[in-house]
Amino acid sequence: MPIAERNGYPLDLPALRNVESLALDPRMTIFVGENGSGKSTLVEGLAVAAGFNAEGGSVNFNFRTQGHLPALATHLRLVRNPTRPRNGFFLRAESFFNVATEIERLDDEGTGGAMIGPAYGPRPLHVVSHGESFLALVMNRFGPGGLYILDEPEAALSPTGCFALLRRFQELANEGSQSIVATHSPIVMSFPGALIYALGESGPKQTSWDDLDHVRITREFLNDPAIVLRELLSDRERISDA
């Protein structure tokens, strides 16, 4: 990932600070960070550099509902093995509704070929719930030998749904697929053997699941929610009284 100029957005984000190259695991790479750390910008740049549509979808999607173009992609160079992915998809939680709408539009217009919708499951994505549509995508559209880039896939999922997602990631990895995920979910972060990068002020740092702040904070809360809530709310009350 050679970067010649670092002045201005997005190259001045913590996610890219001091980065010349970044290794990706052939099975699962996970990016973790606080809001604004740049993890979504990073995975979006990776997705567009890999040929995916900026708002999500496969390499065959080219719709746009906004003027935003990911500048980061022009600064990235992906180094891959000679075997190209046979399949692939970019899931952006915030714009998957637009992808589902585009699927319906393409099927309604018809192109003389097979319908697109059935590849995503037996029911239209707009008919099922938001979480069900995410799982339908991963269970039905994702397949062996693919490259799958997901930005906050847990956004629409219950904890049970996150466990189902983990199980599917394992199946895909065993079938030769590579996944790259940006997430806030400690459940998703727990994928066995994942290469985890925590994004902070000094850039990406390889870390373990046990050392992640997301895991530590969640564990502290679940161990004794009363203490955490008492400290949190009492601080807020003191601020209000000031």
Secondary structure, DSSP 8 states (H G I E B T S, - for coil): ---S---STTTTSGGGTT-S-----SSEEEEEE-TTSSHHHHHHHHHHHTT--TTSB-TT----SSS---GGGGG------SS--SEEEEEEGGGHHHHHHHHHHHHHH--SS--SGGGG-SS-TTTS-HHHHHHHIIIII--TTEEEEEESGGGG--HHHHHHHHHHHHHHHHTT-EEEEE---HHHHT-TT-EEEEEETTEEEEE-GGG-HHHHHHHHHHH-HHHHHHHHHHHHHHHHH-
